[in-house]
Amino acid sequence: MFIDWATVDWAQVGLLSLIAFIAGFIGSVFSFGNYFIGAILTALFYAALFVVWTYYLQIQYFGGAVTPA
């Protein structure tokens, strides 16, 4: 499996990494030391932030949602 690194959308990778970091931070704050609850909350926050970014903000401000290749 060869990856052509020149075709990777690095802005999208960075943005999704930032969304994952924010979701992880929020999940860890609200879990109060329980790692299982923190993992569940992180997944839920990531899903919510991803849907907001993909289906609301990009349509609202950039004219279209990202479509999978």
Backbone as CSV, one residue per row, in Angstrom:
resi,resn,N_x,N_y,N_z,CA_x,CA_y,CA_z,C_x,C_y,C_z
1,MET,0.855,-1.180,0.000,0.000,0.000,0.000,0.896,1.236,0.000
2,PHE,0.770,2.025,-1.040,1.579,3.228,-1.174,0.687,4.449,-0.977
3,ILE,1.157,5.388,-0.183,0.420,6.628,0.045,1.164,7.756,-0.647
4,ASP,0.466,8.475,-1.495,1.050,9.646,-2.144,0.866,10.835,-1.200
5,TRP,1.910,11.158,-0.460,1.828,12.173,0.587,1.536,13.562,0.034
6,ALA,1.789,13.785,-1.234,1.527,15.091,-1.836,0.035,15.344,-2.029
7,THR,-0.767,14.276,-2.079,-2.201,14.444,-2.306,-3.000,14.497,-1.009
8,VAL,-2.332,14.339,0.116,-3.026,14.386,1.410,-3.448,15.824,1.700
9,ASP,-4.683,15.997,2.099,-5.183,17.326,2.474,-4.771,17.594,3.927
10,TRP,-3.612,18.213,4.084,-3.042,18.393,5.420,-3.843,19.360,6.278
11,ALA,-4.515,20.292,5.664,-5.369,21.195,6.443,-6.514,20.410,7.082
12,GLN,-7.112,19.501,6.334,-8.200,18.674,6.864,-7.683,17.749,7.970
13,VAL,-6.501,17.166,7.767,-5.904,16.299,8.786,-5.656,17.098,10.064
14,GLY,-5.106,18.285,9.919,-4.854,19.123,11.089,-6.124,19.532,11.800
15,LEU,-7.144,19.880,11.022,-8.408,20.280,11.628,-9.070,19.121,12.370
16,LEU,-9.088,17.944,11.764,-9.685,16.791,12.432,-8.875,16.381,13.658
17,SER,-7.563,16.552,13.614,-6.739,16.291,14.795,-7.060,17.281,15.909
18,LEU,-7.275,18.532,15.545,-7.653,19.537,16.534,-9.019,19.212,17.148
19,ILE,-9.965,18.786,16.318,-11.280,18.402,16.821,-11.144,17.211,17.776
20,ALA,-10.301,16.238,17.429,-10.098,15.076,18.305,-9.453,15.501,19.622
21,PHE,-8.494,16.434,19.564,-7.858,16.917,20.788,-8.868,17.624,21.684
22,ILE,-9.677,18.498,21.112,-10.680,19.226,21.898,-11.688,18.257,22.504
23,ALA,-12.131,17.278,21.711,-13.082,16.288,22.221,-12.454,15.472,23.352
24,GLY,-11.190,15.092,23.188,-10.497,14.341,24.238,-10.342,15.148,25.507
25,PHE,-10.034,16.417,25.360,-9.883,17.283,26.528,-11.213,17.438,27.273
26,ILE,-12.279,17.704,26.518,-13.599,17.849,27.135,-14.032,16.542,27.788
27,GLY,-13.805,15.416,27.105,-14.170,14.115,27.673,-13.417,13.818,28.948
28,SER,-12.137,14.167,29.011,-11.367,13.896,30.222,-11.778,14.811,31.374
29,VAL,-12.178,16.038,31.058,-12.608,16.963,32.110,-13.914,16.477,32.742
30,PHE,-14.851,16.022,31.905,-16.154,15.604,32.419,-16.188,14.183,32.957
31,SER,-15.115,13.404,32.793,-15.142,12.015,33.243,-14.730,11.857,34.698
32,PHE,-14.087,12.862,35.274,-13.656,12.853,36.677,-12.817,11.630,37.021
33,GLY,-11.858,11.276,36.142,-10.916,10.202,36.435,-11.352,8.813,36.008
34,ASN,-12.572,8.636,35.546,-13.034,7.338,35.077,-12.708,7.227,33.589
35,TYR,-11.757,6.359,33.239,-11.259,6.293,31.865,-12.303,5.769,30.886
36,PHE,-13.124,4.826,31.307,-14.145,4.282,30.411,-15.174,5.349,30.062
37,ILE,-15.648,6.074,31.058,-16.602,7.159,30.813,-15.933,8.253,29.971
38,GLY,-14.669,8.517,30.241,-13.936,9.506,29.456,-13.840,9.116,27.990
39,ALA,-13.604,7.834,27.723,-13.530,7.360,26.340,-14.886,7.484,25.644
40,ILE,-15.946,7.153,26.348,-17.290,7.281,25.773,-17.609,8.746,25.487
41,LEU,-17.336,9.617,26.459,-17.603,11.042,26.260,-16.761,11.623,25.132
42,THR,-15.503,11.193,25.043,-14.640,11.673,23.964,-15.205,11.278,22.610
43,ALA,-15.639,10.037,22.472,-16.219,9.581,21.204,-17.477,10.377,20.867
44,LEU,-18.313,10.632,21.851,-19.539,11.392,21.607,-19.236,12.844,21.226
45,PHE,-18.306,13.468,21.942,-17.938,14.848,21.623,-17.282,14.942,20.252
46,TYR,-16.429,13.955,19.907,-15.807,13.969,18.592,-16.862,13.833,17.496
47,ALA,-17.794,12.912,17.678,-18.846,12.732,16.677,-19.659,14.011,16.515
48,ALA,-19.990,14.647,17.626,-20.780,15.875,17.560,-20.005,16.992,16.860
49,LEU,-18.742,17.184,17.211,-17.938,18.230,16.587,-17.686,17.939,15.107
50,PHE,-17.496,16.665,14.765,-17.279,16.302,13.369,-18.528,16.585,12.534
51,VAL,-19.691,16.255,13.054,-20.937,16.513,12.324,-21.160,18.013,12.169
52,VAL,-20.901,18.773,13.217,-21.054,20.228,13.127,-20.111,20.794,12.075
53,TRP,-18.839,20.354,12.080,-17.886,20.863,11.097,-18.264,20.453,9.682
54,THR,-18.598,19.187,9.491,-18.821,18.667,8.142,-20.144,19.118,7.551
55,TYR,-21.207,19.092,8.347,-22.530,19.303,7.781,-23.139,20.668,8.081
56,TYR,-22.522,21.441,8.961,-23.069,22.769,9.226,-22.097,23.865,8.802
57,LEU,-20.923,23.894,9.388,-19.995,24.998,9.141,-19.514,25.040,7.699
58,GLN,-19.196,23.900,7.114,-18.709,23.917,5.739,-19.812,24.305,4.767
59,ILE,-21.034,23.874,5.020,-22.143,24.270,4.150,-22.458,25.746,4.359
60,GLN,-22.463,26.176,5.608,-22.825,27.546,5.949,-21.806,28.559,5.434
61,TYR,-20.517,28.255,5.612,-19.492,29.253,5.346,-18.620,28.978,4.130
62,PHE,-18.512,27.717,3.710,-17.606,27.385,2.631,-18.311,26.843,1.396
63,GLY,-19.620,26.740,1.423,-20.361,26.378,0.225,-20.536,24.914,-0.063
64,GLY,-20.154,24.025,0.813,-20.382,22.611,0.538,-19.710,21.713,1.548
65,ALA,-20.284,20.538,1.729,-19.730,19.555,2.673,-18.644,18.755,1.987
66,VAL,-17.766,18.210,2.789,-16.720,17.341,2.279,-17.342,16.017,1.898
67,THR,-17.053,15.540,0.695,-17.568,14.257,0.271,-16.441,13.249,0.272
68,PRO,-16.689,12.045,0.752,-15.624,11.032,0.787,-15.191,10.655,-0.621
69,ALA,-13.921,10.338,-0.746,-13.373,9.987,-2.075,-13.732,8.581,-2.462
